[in-house]
């Protein structure tokens, strides 16, 4: 479940980036991260919180998703 939730935010972030609306949507990201944290039931990693650009946020979310996948398979 957690992996799918992170994947959903990754998809949204990709749509924002591809549409060129990145700067307009930047203010919405903290709220989305809080909702994601609540839904997943785990704290959002510091690297995700510290990401200051859409590209870095995307990279950090991919890393977190990989960690969640590894934990689910263990």
Residue pairs with C-beta under 8 A, 6 or more apart in sequence:
1 40
2 40
2 41
2 42
2 68
2 72
3 65
3 68
3 69
3 72
5 36
5 39
5 40
6 36
6 40
6 61
6 64
6 65
6 68
7 65
9 32
9 33
9 36
9 61
10 58
10 61
10 62
10 65
12 32
13 29
13 54
13 57
13 58
13 61
14 58
16 22
16 25
16 54
17 54
17 55
17 58
22 54
26 54
29 57
33 44
33 48
33 49
36 44
37 43
37 44
40 68
44 64
45 60
45 63
45 64
45 67
47 60
47 63
47 64
48 57
48 60
48 61
48 64
50 60
51 57
51 59
51 60
